[in-house]
Amino acid sequence: MSDDILRIQHLTKVYDGGVQALTDVTFDVPKGQFLAVIGLSGSGKSTLLRCINRLIEPTEGTITWGDSDITAAPQEEMRRIRRRIGMVFQHFNLVHRSKVITNVLAGRLGYVNPAMSLFNRFPKSDMEMAIRQLERVGLAEKARNRADELSGGQQQRVGIARALMQEPEMILADEPVASLDPVLAHGIMQYLEDINKNDGVTVICSLHFLDLVHKYADRAIALNDGELVFDGPPESIDDDRFREIYGKDAERVG
């Protein structure tokens, strides 16, 4: 579907105990955009991303994607929608004792017979696809290694390969480089950029560092205390906007 716009309207999330994580957040994401979500820790970035694929249930508001109403979708439809949404996590979310290729194949779990997946029995085509995705992230030679034998940067590349196994139309990347050093961070961001530009996959990526936002994102939105305080091109974040997003005592780095 070529016009799959993601529409988030009046999204609010209040956790048990009255903690307000998001307040009346509204924005659209056109298909194929690379959108950065920025803001301090605790500003609502992770909650926003996890509401989009309903890993977290919104309190109020609607999320629609093309002709799918994500907020109203029953579980069976939600499973189908989630197939189209890859997720990349800050802490990689790999099964450390399992082989790399087994972790990558987990991206096909929404497509295979559940009984087969219990025994890690996947079609030959899925095995071949897993090797191709590992080749794409430069890790084919690590396919039979245990995941915990890999460095942090390599583990995140496995996470990207796993997301690609879903043949996603959108990737949600939740602080994908927060636990990596700056050199490795650029490598991971380049893979996400490649998937966005060459595969036409919409990428919504929460980030801490403005230099990464400027280099890789088409557009940025900023959250402060759960409210949307900025929406526009990254280069228009001047010193005043920066303080509005990060607080008056924040200082730019670099």
Secondary structure as UniProt FT lines:
FT   TURN            2..3
FT   STRAND          6..14
FT   TURN            16..17
FT   STRAND          20..29
FT   TURN            31..32
FT   STRAND          34..38
FT   TURN            41..42
FT   HELIX           45..52
FT   TURN            53..54
FT   STRAND          60..65
FT   TURN            66..67
FT   STRAND          68..69
FT   HELIX           70..72
FT   HELIX           75..83
FT   STRAND          85..88
FT   TURN            90..91
FT   TURN            96..97
FT   HELIX           100..105
FT   HELIX           106..108
FT   TURN            109..111
FT   HELIX           114..118
FT   TURN            119..120
FT   HELIX           124..136
FT   TURN            137..138
FT   HELIX           140..142
FT   TURN            143..144
FT   HELIX           147..149
FT   HELIX           152..164
FT   TURN            165..166
FT   STRAND          170..174
FT   TURN            176..179
FT   HELIX           182..199
FT   STRAND          202..207
FT   HELIX           210..216
FT   STRAND          219..224
FT   TURN            225..226
FT   STRAND          227..232
FT   HELIX           234..236
FT   HELIX           239..246
FT   TURN            248..249
//
